[in-house]
Amino acid sequence: IKIVAVSTLKPGVFAGYLQAAAELIEKSNQEEGCISYQIYQDKNDETKVAMFEEWKDEEAIELHNNSEHFTRICPPAFQVLRRRQRCDFFTRKSNKIDKRKRPMEFFPWGAFMYR
């Protein structure tokens, strides 16, 4: 299961947000059901950030959402958000990739662009 959580930060808080997010990312990536947990910043809008998460199953997400680090770090981090624009959940529907083509860029939500 992949999760894309996009938020807009209040101006001037990115460095502090990133510091809090660094611990969340480190501890989340150590969770048994976590495949990947990363933060990205919009290249055209420094106040827009996205968390890209990949989890083994819904049970892993539930454990994560109730973990000590999530319940401790997220409430203060949410205070610096101007708004949470969306949080989307995706499940893989295909594992087949045309191996004759070479991936140019991989996006965490599963889309490929080919050369």
C-alpha positions in Angstrom: 0.0 0.0 0.0 1.4 3.4 -1.0 0.4 6.6 0.7 0.9 10.1 -0.6 0.3 12.8 2.0 0.7 16.3 0.5 0.7 19.4 2.8 1.4 23.1 2.7 3.6 24.5 5.5 3.3 27.9 7.0 6.1 30.2 5.6 9.5 29.9 7.2 9.0 26.6 9.1 10.5 24.1 6.7 13.8 23.7 8.5 12.1 22.9 11.8 9.6 20.6 10.1 12.3 18.8 8.3 14.2 18.2 11.6 11.1 16.7 13.2 10.3 14.7 10.0 13.9 13.3 10.0 13.3 11.4 13.2 9.9 10.2 12.0 11.4 9.0 8.7 14.3 7.2 10.4 12.1 5.4 13.0 9.3 4.7 10.5 11.8 3.1 8.0 12.8 0.7 10.9 9.3 -0.6 11.4 8.8 -4.2 10.3 6.0 -3.4 7.8 7.5 -0.3 6.3 8.9 -0.7 2.8 9.7 3.0 2.3 9.1 6.3 4.0 10.4 9.5 2.5 9.8 13.2 2.4 9.9 15.4 -0.7 9.6 19.2 -1.2 8.0 20.7 -4.2 10.6 22.1 -6.5 8.5 25.2 -7.4 6.9 25.9 -4.0 9.1 25.5 -0.9 6.1 25.4 1.4 4.6 22.3 -0.2 5.9 18.9 1.1 4.8 15.3 0.4 5.4 12.2 2.4 5.6 9.1 0.2 5.1 5.9 2.2 4.9 2.3 1.2 3.6 -0.3 3.6 3.3 -4.1 3.5 -0.4 -4.1 4.5 -3.1 -2.2 6.4 -2.0 -3.8 9.7 1.5 -2.2 9.3 -0.1 1.2 8.7 -2.3 0.8 11.8 0.8 -0.2 13.9 2.7 2.8 12.5 -0.2 5.2 13.2 -0.2 4.1 16.8 3.6 3.9 17.3 5.3 6.0 20.0 7.3 8.1 17.4 4.2 8.8 15.2 2.0 9.8 18.1 4.8 12.0 19.6 6.1 13.7 16.5 3.1 14.2 14.3 0.8 16.4 16.5 3.4 19.2 16.9 4.4 18.8 13.3 0.8 19.3 12.2 0.7 22.6 14.0 3.1 24.1 11.4 0.9 23.1 8.4 -1.1 25.8 6.7 -3.2 23.0 5.3 -3.2 19.3 4.6 -4.2 19.1 1.0 -4.7 15.4 0.6 -3.8 12.0 1.8 -4.2 9.3 -0.9 -3.9 5.5 -0.5 -2.9 3.3 -3.5 -2.7 -0.4 -4.0 -0.7 -2.1 -6.8 -2.7 -3.6 -9.5 0.1 -4.8 -11.8 3.6 -6.1 -11.3 4.5 -6.4 -15.0 7.1 -4.0 -16.3 8.2 -4.1 -19.9 11.9 -5.1 -19.4 12.8 -4.2 -23.0 12.5 -0.5 -22.1 14.8 1.2 -19.6 13.1 3.2 -16.8 14.2 6.8 -17.0 12.6 7.9 -13.7 10.7 6.1 -11.0 8.1 7.9 -9.0 7.3 6.5 -5.6 3.6 6.0 -6.4 4.5 3.5 -9.1 4.5 5.4 -12.4 7.3 5.0 -14.9 8.6 7.3 -17.6 10.6 5.6 -20.3 13.3 6.9 -22.6 
